[in-house]
Amino acid sequence: MKYSIVGCGASGMTTAITAVRNGVRPSDITIYEASEKCGRKILATGNGRCNLGNEILDSEMFYSSSGGRKEFLDDLIKRINMDDIKDFFRSLGVITVSKNGYLYPRSMQALTVLNALKNECDDLGINIRTKCVCTEVTRSGSGFELLINGKKEYSDVVVLSCGLGSGGFGIKGSEFTALLKGLKIKHNKTVPALCGLDVYDDLRSIKGVRSAGSVSLFVSGRFSGTEEGEIQFTEKAVSGIPVFQLSSLAGRALEKGEKCCLTIDLMNEYDKDDVKEIIGSRIDRFPEREIYYAFNGIMNNKLMSYVLKRSGISDKSPAGSLDDGRKKALFENLKELKFDVKNIQPADKAQTMSGGIDLSAIGRNMDIYGNDGLYVTGEMIDVDGKCGGYNLYLAWATGIICGRSLAK
Ligand SMILES: Cc1cc2nc3c(=O)[nH]c(=O)nc-3n(C[C@H](O)[C@H](O)[C@H](O)COP(=O)(O)OP(=O)(O)OC[C@H]3O[C@@H](n4cnc5c(N)ncnc54)[C@H](O)[C@@H]3O)c2cc1C
């Protein structure tokens, strides 16, 4: 029996390790990896620290464009919870720690997670073939034919674990479609997620600024969600964790041609009356001061200048000269700074991809219906998690379930 795993990333290695630990002969497994090295994406995770899970595990932490999201995730979480993930890593020699519920290796180094997976594959004798790009999988008798670097290879069982190109690693959208073209599998268009959103406004003056606040997303005028945290600005994009968390919803909506708008509350810890009071008291206290200085110390100075400009107020005008219209504009921009979204940032700037193989095509063991012997794990599944260890959870959990199933 020959088992082929396409992709030697987080979920591919977890699948192989679990399969061998449960009885599959290591010599029967081959992992094909496109790049020179395995698991490169793991090294980039959690800013090099690898946020590998989260103690708060709930189906609501995940999105999907397929129907059946809640059922799929409730079942997955019931079978593989965070204790199982911790056990898996303990079995690899990795001690995990929780930082406010976010799970990391105690070393705080993604490298140690990658080393643990790779060493275990090597110790178990799993054959990893790097620089092997799989471009197509087709049915052949009771098994499959894989096109590896242009050459056909037969396999009885195939696991698709190639990710979907987030962070610039892995298969791109068109390659994903090409890979599956010989098989009848329902799949959905892949769109970047957990990334910044490009806006129409010129943000050069606040490039690099970070500010606490809350971000709300409106899709075609309807409120879609709100998130709090540190917001970051680049020349063209609004970014940071709160934007990342909303990006999956925005990406899908933009894909459907819907209009997306962000409103940012730059003083979210104050209610509206407090903000009006702050504006009024600054003007009363410093009527002669240039407005830029009268409002000094409220937030990042570049951001304050930007807000004043958006409110039609010159930095240099005396605070006491503000008319009611400008005061109202300033208040609105501090509490609801609006940005129309132009597009979602590209896959290489994203931490995951939404879309992929539709949940209706996937069985409880990560098997693909109507394709006996074909499985899928990790990012290729049409589920994307929020920031906070959820996407790696998905990779480990689906890998463990798939690996166990291969051994049955
Ligand atoms: C910058 C960044 C930071 C992140 N931080 C976190 C975090 O802290 N916590 C978290 O939970 N998630 C994080 N993620 C997401 C997480 O890394 C992914 O969800 C996870 O790695 C997906 O695992 P996977 O095995 O499905 O795919 P991958 O890890 O992408 O592995 C797929 C492998 O398949 C190979 N491959 C692709 N195509 C082919 C082909 N045609 N033939 C052969 N091999 C192929 C690729 O080279 C790759 O090695 C982050 C992602 C990025 C980009």
The ligand as a MOL file (V3000), in Angstrom:
LIG
                    3D

  0  0  0     0  0            999 V3000
M  V30 BEGIN CTAB
M  V30 COUNTS 53 58 0 0 0
M  V30 BEGIN ATOM
M  V30 1 C 3.1170 35.0190 8.5010 0
M  V30 2 C 2.1810 33.9580 9.0450 0
M  V30 3 C 1.9620 33.8720 10.4000 0
M  V30 4 C 1.0810 32.9130 10.9110 0
M  V30 5 N 0.9270 32.8080 12.2640 0
M  V30 6 C 0.0830 31.8890 12.7630 0
M  V30 7 C -0.0370 31.7010 14.1690 0
M  V30 8 O 0.6910 32.2940 14.9660 0
M  V30 9 N -0.9770 30.8160 14.6080 0
M  V30 10 C -1.7550 30.0880 13.7540 0
M  V30 11 O -2.5940 29.3150 14.2140 0
M  V30 12 N -1.6110 30.1870 12.4210 0
M  V30 13 C -0.7020 31.0530 11.9010 0
M  V30 14 N -0.5340 31.1320 10.5570 0
M  V30 15 C -1.3010 30.2020 9.6910 0
M  V30 16 C -0.6470 28.8010 9.6660 0
M  V30 17 O 0.7150 28.9160 9.4060 0
M  V30 18 C -1.3200 27.9260 8.5880 0
M  V30 19 O -2.6910 27.8650 8.8400 0
M  V30 20 C -0.7510 26.4960 8.5990 0
M  V30 21 O 0.6330 26.5150 8.3740 0
M  V30 22 C -1.4380 25.6590 7.5320 0
M  V30 23 O -0.8570 24.3820 7.5400 0
M  V30 24 P -0.9530 23.4410 6.2550 0
M  V30 25 O -0.1980 22.2110 6.5750 0
M  V30 26 O -2.3480 23.3100 5.8310 0
M  V30 27 O -0.2380 24.2540 5.0910 0
M  V30 28 P 1.2770 24.8270 5.0100 0
M  V30 29 O 1.8410 25.0330 6.3500 0
M  V30 30 O 1.1670 25.9740 4.0640 0
M  V30 31 O 2.0750 23.6530 4.3330 0
M  V30 32 C 1.8690 23.2890 2.9960 0
M  V30 33 C 3.1490 22.7270 2.4270 0
M  V30 34 O 2.8640 22.2080 1.1290 0
M  V30 35 C 3.8830 22.5820 0.2270 0
M  V30 36 N 3.2730 22.6000 -1.1130 0
M  V30 37 C 2.4270 23.5180 -1.6200 0
M  V30 38 N 2.0610 23.1930 -2.8470 0
M  V30 39 C 2.6670 22.0320 -3.1340 0
M  V30 40 C 2.6710 21.2080 -4.2800 0
M  V30 41 N 1.9580 21.5080 -5.3610 0
M  V30 42 N 3.4210 20.0690 -4.2410 0
M  V30 43 C 4.1480 19.7440 -3.1220 0
M  V30 44 N 4.1790 20.5070 -2.0240 0
M  V30 45 C 3.4480 21.6340 -2.0300 0
M  V30 46 C 4.3210 23.9500 0.7230 0
M  V30 47 O 5.6010 24.2810 0.2920 0
M  V30 48 C 4.2230 23.7780 2.2390 0
M  V30 49 O 5.4360 23.3300 2.8000 0
M  V30 50 C 0.3680 32.0430 10.0230 0
M  V30 51 C 0.6150 32.1270 8.6530 0
M  V30 52 C 1.5070 33.0720 8.1620 0
M  V30 53 C 1.7450 33.1370 6.6890 0
M  V30 END ATOM
M  V30 BEGIN BOND
M  V30 1 1 1 2
M  V30 2 1 2 3
M  V30 3 2 2 52
M  V30 4 2 3 4
M  V30 5 1 4 5
M  V30 6 1 4 50
M  V30 7 2 5 6
M  V30 8 1 6 7
M  V30 9 1 6 13
M  V30 10 2 7 8
M  V30 11 1 7 9
M  V30 12 1 9 10
M  V30 13 2 10 11
M  V30 14 1 10 12
M  V30 15 2 12 13
M  V30 16 1 13 14
M  V30 17 1 14 15
M  V30 18 1 14 50
M  V30 19 1 15 16
M  V30 20 1 16 17
M  V30 21 1 16 18
M  V30 22 1 18 19
M  V30 23 1 18 20
M  V30 24 1 20 21
M  V30 25 1 20 22
M  V30 26 1 22 23
M  V30 27 1 23 24
M  V30 28 2 24 25
M  V30 29 1 24 26
M  V30 30 1 24 27
M  V30 31 1 27 28
M  V30 32 2 28 29
M  V30 33 1 28 30
M  V30 34 1 28 31
M  V30 35 1 31 32
M  V30 36 1 32 33
M  V30 37 1 33 34
M  V30 38 1 33 48
M  V30 39 1 34 35
M  V30 40 1 35 36
M  V30 41 1 35 46
M  V30 42 1 36 37
M  V30 43 1 36 45
M  V30 44 2 37 38
M  V30 45 1 38 39
M  V30 46 1 39 40
M  V30 47 2 39 45
M  V30 48 1 40 41
M  V30 49 2 40 42
M  V30 50 1 42 43
M  V30 51 2 43 44
M  V30 52 1 44 45
M  V30 53 1 46 47
M  V30 54 1 46 48
M  V30 55 1 48 49
M  V30 56 2 50 51
M  V30 57 1 51 52
M  V30 58 1 52 53
M  V30 END BOND
M  V30 END CTAB
M  END
